[in-house]
Amino acid sequence: MLIRIVCSCASDIYKPKIEYITMQEYIPKSETEIRFLAGEKPDDFEQIRNIGTIQEYTAVRDKTFWERISIGGSITAKPIVYNNTIYFGACDKNFYALDLEGKEKWRFSTNGTIQSYALTREGRVYFGSGDRNLYCLDSETGGLVWKFQADGHIGGSPVWHNGRVYFGSSDGNLYCIDAQTGEKIWVFRTPYALITPLIKEERIYAGYNGSSLYCLNLKGELLWRFNANSWIAAWPAASENGMIYFGSGDGNLYAITLSGQLKWTYKAKDSILCPVVKEGRIYFGCGDNKMYCVDSEGKKLWDFKTEGTVGHATVGSRLLYFGSYDNHMYAVDRNTGKLAWRFQTNGFVHTNPEIHGNLVIFGSWDCNLYCLDREGNLIWKFPTSISTQSKIEPPEKTETKKIEITIAHESREKEEKKYSAEDVMGNYEANVTEYAGGISKTYIASRKKGYIGN
């Protein structure tokens, strides 16, 4: 193994300023990676007699936001109503079926958290779990029809198209499987986690933890990709009138054509989350705690301020419904942004609601599914099996930027080993927004008691 000994400090970790370099052959006592050698005994450096700095950058795949949510009773998944039954999953690892009065019909247990909405089709219900399985159940009985195991956590929702089910995973794969049998048809591999795809005009659009939105044909072949400057908020992307809209951790709302050509961007002050579009208006939440409305040319029409990060919205005929990390569900006039009502829970409202007739149904981080009327009055609530709220683990940022090793000539007893804990662990505060699924920097920094793990 060759170790590079850099004999002067670098002025920039990405653009090293080096006076001279010596190379020596070194055979370590173990296969431990170089970045950990600073913590080894001096005997491990027996053949090195230089003073210098080892520099390297180690890329480690961090857990996605969804993978960092712990077991608990919290609900992050939007409920779905199908054949007068409410279906939803929770972080207690259970998938529930309730009647419209909030009475449990059945539940199905998995081995992982269930964090996104289900797909219902032809008497079956499909959903993913943190145990890496996509499940297909009988919608009436909750009996297992089949399950398909991916190579990573499934934090998004499956999408049905022409007898096939498509979904993404933290393993970076987009899967296409037979909806009837659960047999794999094809897999498209990327370097980064994917969640819920969009299928539009025989094309598949998907992106998430990387900075690319991919466009595939129905055979799983790449047609093009569009690059943003940070992670992609498209679970799924929104589409109307030949356009695709998605947000990004770079603070931009992107409007591109179905062929991947950029039309315009709208710049906000924080991460922009997944948009929805209806009748030429695009609605999206932001890490600056606001819900925005822009027109089809990217001109802002209004914004609405809350006290927490705002997520995905549901568009009604007159009102726009959305949750906030300030523990409220909001209903505002979708044309003016004027508040109609708000309803307070005891936890983050991460999910957007399902609107069914006069019912507004949504889950909260406080471990309850709520059912309100269209005026914001509580009709009933249903508790999950665990009353303890889920925690969000901090990002596992482990970039190794620099290890400095100083080895004296005179005696091993005088040998010194220097390394910076900050360099090895990275800067948590600087990286928290990038890996927190859009939670704002200000909000995470406050670390509200009971929601962010200590």
C-alpha positions in Angstrom: 0.0 0.0 0.0 1.3 3.5 -0.8 0.7 6.3 1.6 1.1 9.8 0.4 2.8 12.1 2.9 2.0 15.7 2.2 4.7 17.9 3.7 2.9 21.2 3.9 -0.6 22.2 4.9 -3.3 22.6 2.2 -4.9 26.0 1.9 -8.1 24.3 0.5 -9.1 20.7 1.0 -10.4 20.4 -2.5 -7.5 22.3 -4.1 -4.4 21.3 -2.1 -1.5 23.6 -2.2 1.5 21.3 -1.9 5.2 22.2 -1.6 6.4 18.6 -2.1 5.2 15.1 -1.8 7.1 12.0 -0.8 5.8 8.5 -1.3 6.8 5.5 0.9 5.7 2.0 0.9 3.9 1.0 4.1 2.5 -2.4 5.0 -0.1 -1.9 7.8 -0.8 -4.6 10.4 -4.5 -4.7 9.3 -6.7 -3.7 6.4 -8.0 -0.7 8.4 -8.7 2.3 6.1 -6.1 5.1 6.1 -8.5 7.5 7.7 -8.5 5.5 10.9 -4.7 5.1 11.2 -4.4 8.3 13.2 -5.9 6.4 16.1 -3.6 3.4 15.8 -0.6 2.7 18.0 2.7 4.3 16.9 4.1 0.8 16.1 1.8 0.7 13.1 3.9 3.6 11.6 7.2 1.8 12.2 8.4 2.3 8.6 7.4 5.9 8.3 9.8 8.6 9.2 8.2 11.7 7.8 6.3 14.7 9.2 3.3 15.5 7.1 -0.4 15.6 6.5 -2.5 12.9 4.9 -5.5 14.4 3.0 -8.4 12.5 1.6 -12.2 12.9 1.1 -14.3 9.8 1.9 -17.8 9.7 0.4 -20.1 7.7 2.6 -23.8 7.1 1.7 -25.8 8.8 4.4 -29.2 7.4 5.4 -32.1 9.2 3.8 -34.6 11.2 5.9 -37.0 8.2 5.8 -34.4 5.7 7.0 -33.6 8.0 10.0 -37.2 7.9 11.4 -37.3 5.5 14.4 -40.0 3.0 15.4 -42.9 4.8 17.1 -46.5 5.5 16.7 -46.1 8.6 14.4 -47.9 8.8 11.0 -46.0 10.2 8.1 -48.1 8.6 5.4 -51.1 10.2 3.7 -54.2 8.0 4.2 -56.1 6.8 1.1 -59.8 6.1 0.9 -60.8 3.2 -1.4 -64.2 1.5 -1.5 -65.2 3.4 1.7 -62.2 2.1 3.6 -59.4 4.2 4.9 -55.9 2.7 4.4 -52.7 4.0 6.0 -49.4 2.9 7.4 -47.5 4.1 10.4 -44.1 4.1 12.0 -45.3 1.3 14.4 -44.7 -1.1 11.5 -48.5 -1.6 11.0 -50.7 -1.1 8.0 -54.3 -0.2 8.9 -57.7 -0.4 7.4 -60.5 1.6 9.0 -64.1 2.3 8.2 -65.2 5.9 7.6 -66.3 6.1 11.3 -62.7 5.4 12.5 -63.3 1.7 13.5 -60.5 -0.7 12.7 -61.4 -3.4 10.1 -58.0 -5.1 10.1 -54.3 -4.5 10.4 -51.2 -6.0 8.8 -47.8 -6.1 10.5 -44.5 -5.7 8.8 -40.9 -5.5 10.1 -40.3 -1.9 9.3 -41.8 1.6 9.4 -44.4 2.5 6.8 -44.0 6.1 5.7 -45.8 6.8 2.5 -49.2 6.4 1.0 -50.6 3.2 -0.4 -51.6 2.4 -4.0 -55.1 0.8 -4.4 -56.2 -0.9 -7.5 -58.5 -3.7 -8.6 -59.2 -5.0 -5.1 -55.6 -4.9 -4.0 -53.6 -2.5 -1.9 -49.8 -2.0 -2.4 -47.3 -0.3 0.0 -43.7 -0.2 0.9 -42.0 -0.7 4.2 -38.7 0.0 5.9 -38.1 -3.8 6.0 -37.3 -3.5 2.2 -40.5 -5.2 1.1 -43.2 -4.0 -1.2 -46.4 -5.7 -0.1 -49.6 -6.5 -2.0 -52.6 -7.3 0.2 -56.3 -8.1 -0.5 -58.0 -4.8 0.2 -61.0 -6.5 1.9 -59.3 -9.0 4.2 -55.8 -7.7 4.6 -54.5 -11.1 3.5 -51.0 -11.2 1.9 -51.1 -11.8 -1.9 -47.4 -11.4 -2.4 -44.4 -9.4 -1.4 -41.3 -8.3 -3.2 -38.0 -7.6 -1.5 -35.8 -4.7 -2.7 -32.2 -4.1 -1.7 -33.0 -1.1 0.4 -35.6 0.8 2.5 -38.8 1.7 0.6 -39.8 5.2 1.8 -41.9 6.2 -1.1 -45.2 5.1 -2.8 -45.7 2.6 -5.6 -47.3 3.8 -8.9 -49.5 1.6 -11.1 -49.4 1.7 -14.9 -50.8 -0.9 -17.4 -50.6 -3.8 -15.0 -47.2 -3.0 -13.6 -46.1 -1.4 -10.4 -43.1 1.0 -10.2 -41.3 2.2 -7.1 -38.0 3.5 -5.8 -35.8 2.5 -2.9 -32.9 3.7 -0.9 -30.7 1.3 -2.8 -30.8 3.7 -5.7 -33.0 1.4 -7.8 -36.2 2.1 -9.6 -38.1 -1.2 -9.8 -40.8 -2.4 -12.3 -42.7 -5.5 -11.2 -45.8 -7.3 -12.4 -48.8 -6.1 -10.4 -50.5 -9.5 -10.3 -47.6 -11.8 -9.5 -44.9 -9.6 -7.9 -42.3 -10.8 -10.3 -39.5 -8.4 -11.3 -39.6 -7.1 -14.8 -36.7 -4.7 -14.8 -34.5 -2.5 -12.6 -32.9 0.8 -13.3 -29.9 1.6 -11.1 -28.8 5.0 -10.0 -26.2 6.1 -7.4 -28.8 7.7 -5.1 -32.0 6.8 -3.3 -35.3 7.1 -5.2 -38.8 7.2 -3.9 -42.1 7.8 -5.8 -41.9 8.1 -9.6 -44.2 10.1 -11.9 -45.6 8.3 -15.1 -46.7 10.8 -17.8 -47.3 10.1 -21.5 -45.5 6.7 -21.4 -42.5 8.2 -19.7 -41.2 7.7 -16.1 -39.7 10.6 -14.1 -37.9 9.9 -10.9 -35.4 11.6 -8.6 -34.7 12.2 -4.9 -31.5 12.0 -2.9 -29.2 12.8 -5.8 -29.3 16.0 -7.8 -30.7 14.4 -11.0 -34.3 13.9 -12.3 -34.2 10.9 -14.5 -36.5 10.2 -17.5 -37.0 6.6 -18.6 -39.1 4.9 -21.2 -41.4 2.0 -20.0 -38.6 -0.5 -20.8 -36.4 1.1 -18.1 -34.1 2.8 -20.6 -32.7 6.2 -19.8 -33.8 8.9 -22.2 -32.4 11.9 -20.4 -31.7 13.4 -17.0 -31.9 16.9 -15.7 -29.4 18.1 -13.1 -30.2 20.5 -10.3 -27.8 21.7 -7.6 -29.0 19.6 -4.7 -31.5 16.8 -3.8 -34.7 16.5 -5.8 -38.1 17.0 -4.2 -40.3 14.9 -6.5 -42.4 12.3 -4.7 -43.8 12.5 -7.3 -43.1 15.5 -9.5 -46.1 17.5 -10.5 -47.2 17.8 -14.1 -49.7 19.7 -16.2 -50.0 21.0 -19.8 -46.7 19.4 -21.0 -44.7 20.7 -18.0 -43.0 19.0 -15.1 -42.5 20.8 -11.7 -40.3 19.8 -8.9 -38.4 21.4 -6.0 -34.9 21.0 -4.7 -32.6 21.5 -1.7 -31.0 24.2 -3.7 -34.0 26.5 -3.0 -35.3 26.4 -6.6 -38.7 25.3 -8.0 -37.9 23.9 -11.5 -40.2 24.0 -14.5 -39.1 21.8 -17.3 -40.7 20.4 -20.4 -41.5 16.7 -20.9 -38.3 16.5 -22.9 -36.2 17.9 -20.1 -35.7 21.5 -21.3 -35.6 24.1 -18.6 -38.3 26.8 -18.9 -37.9 28.7 -15.7 -37.0 28.5 -12.0 -38.5 30.2 -8.9 -35.9 30.9 -6.2 -36.9 30.8 -2.5 -34.8 31.3 0.7 -34.7 27.6 1.7 -35.3 24.1 0.4 -38.4 23.7 -1.8 -40.4 20.6 -1.2 -42.6 18.6 -3.5 -45.1 20.8 -5.5 -48.7 20.1 -6.7 -50.3 21.8 -9.7 -53.9 22.5 -10.6 -55.3 24.8 -13.3 -52.1 26.6 -14.0 -51.2 27.2 -10.4 -48.3 25.5 -8.6 -48.4 25.1 -4.8 -45.4 24.1 -2.8 -44.1 24.2 0.8 -40.7 25.5 1.8 -38.1 25.2 4.6 -38.7 28.9 5.3 -42.1 27.8 6.9 -44.2 29.2 4.0 -46.7 27.7 1.5 -46.3 29.4 -1.9 -48.4 29.8 -5.0 -46.9 30.7 -8.3 -48.5 30.8 -11.8 -47.4 28.8 -14.8 -44.8 31.4 -15.7 -43.1 31.3 -12.2 -44.6 34.5 -10.9 -45.5 34.5 -7.2 -49.2 35.0 -6.6 -49.2 34.7 -2.8 -47.5 33.0 0.2 -48.8 31.9 3.6 -46.6 31.9 6.7 -46.6 29.2 9.4 -44.3 28.5 12.3 -42.8 25.3 10.8 -41.6 23.6 7.6 -44.5 23.1 5.2 -44.8 20.0 3.2 -47.0 18.5 0.5 -50.5 20.0 -0.2 -53.8 18.7 -1.3 -55.8 20.9 -3.7 -59.6 21.0 -3.2 -62.2 22.8 -5.2 -61.9 26.0 -3.2 -59.4 25.4 -0.4 -55.8 24.2 -0.3 -55.0 21.8 2.6 -51.5 21.3 4.1 -49.7 20.4 7.3 -46.8 22.1 9.0 -44.2 21.2 11.5 -45.8 23.7 13.8 -48.3 20.9 14.6 -51.2 22.3 12.6 -53.3 21.3 9.6 -54.2 24.4 7.5 -56.9 25.2 5.0 -56.4 28.4 3.0 -58.2 29.8 0.0 -56.3 28.5 -2.9 -56.8 31.6 -5.0 -55.8 34.2 -2.4 -53.9 32.4 0.3 -56.3 33.7 3.0 -56.7 31.4 6.1 -60.0 29.5 6.3 -59.2 27.5 9.4 -56.4 25.6 11.1 -56.5 22.6 13.4 -53.9 21.9 16.1 -52.5 18.4 17.0 -49.7 17.5 19.4 -47.1 16.7 16.8 -45.7 17.6 13.4 -48.2 17.3 10.6 -45.9 15.9 8.0 -48.5 14.5 5.7 -51.1 16.1 3.4 -54.7 15.1 3.9 -57.1 12.8 2.0 -60.3 14.7 1.1 -63.3 12.4 0.9 -66.8 13.9 0.6 -67.1 16.1 3.7 -64.1 14.5 5.4 -60.5 15.7 5.8 -58.4 12.8 7.0 -54.7 13.1 7.9 -52.1 11.7 10.3 -49.9 13.4 12.8 -46.6 12.8 14.5 -48.5 12.6 17.7 -49.5 9.0 16.8 -53.1 9.7 15.8 -55.1 9.7 12.6 -57.6 12.6 12.5 -60.9 13.0 10.7 -62.3 16.5 10.5 -65.2 18.0 8.6 -64.6 20.6 5.9 -64.9 23.4 8.4 -62.0 22.0 10.5 -64.0 20.4 13.3 -62.9 17.1 14.8 -65.2 14.2 14.1 -63.0 11.4 15.4 -59.3 10.3 15.9 -57.7 6.9 15.8 -54.5 6.1 17.8 -51.9 3.8 16.4 -50.5 0.9 18.5 -47.6 2.9 20.0 -48.2 6.2 21.9 -44.5 7.1 21.8 -43.6 9.4 19.0 -40.9 8.5 16.5 -37.6 10.3 16.7 -35.5 11.6 13.8 -31.9 10.5 14.0 -29.3 13.1 13.1 -27.6 12.7 9.7 -24.7 10.3 9.8 -22.3 12.7 8.1 -18.9 11.0 8.1 -16.8 12.8 5.5 -13.1 12.6 6.4 -11.6 15.8 5.2 -8.2 15.7 6.8 -6.0 13.7 9.1 -2.8 15.2 10.3 -0.1 12.8 11.5 3.1 14.1 13.1 5.8 11.5 13.7 9.1 12.5 15.4 12.5 11.2 14.3 14.1 11.1 17.7 12.0 8.5 19.6 8.7 6.7 19.4 7.9 7.9 22.9 7.7 11.5 21.5 5.5 10.5 18.6 2.4 12.7 18.3 -0.8 12.0 16.4 -3.1 14.9 15.6 -6.5 14.9 14.1 -9.5 17.2 14.3 -12.8 15.7 15.5 -14.6 18.3 13.5 -12.8 17.3 10.3 -13.7 13.6 10.9 -17.3 14.0 11.9 -18.2 16.9 9.7 -20.3 19.9 10.6 -23.7 18.7 11.8 -25.4 22.1 11.7 -24.2 22.9 8.2 -25.4 19.6 6.8 -28.7 19.2 8.6 -31.0 20.7 6.0 -29.5 18.7 3.2 -30.2 15.4 4.8 -33.4 16.2 6.8 -35.9 15.9 4.0 -36.4 19.6 3.8 -36.8 20.5 7.5 -35.6 24.0 7.8 -32.2 24.9 9.3 -33.8 27.2 11.9 -36.4 24.6 12.9 -33.9 21.8 13.4 -31.5 24.1 15.2 -34.2 24.7 17.8 -34.5 20.9 18.3 -38.0 21.0 19.7 -38.3 18.7 22.7 -40.0 15.4 22.0 -39.5 15.4 18.2 -35.8 15.4 17.4 -33.8 12.7 19.2 -31.3 13.9 21.7 
